[in-house]
């Protein structure tokens, strides 16, 4: 794999489900990766469905950790540490 370059471009979706990108510095046959980041209106609430939670990668995040024998206790300890930091 060669050098990876990143390009950020902004566009407004004019038709549902379609984005047109032109004028990009890519050549025919070149492999590219596309990542789409959505901006939500300020103050908009994003609902977290069960499917979104499953797809997020959070479920089972600690399953292969050998240093965490009790994930419930570990999570409780992290919350307690965060609460102590918030108090100053």
Buried (B, 14 or more C-beta within 10 A) or exposed (E): EEEEEEEEEEEEEEEEEEEEEEEEEEEEEEEEEEEEEEEEEEEEEEEEEEEEEEEEEEEEEEEEEEEEEEEEEBEEEEEEEEEEEEEE
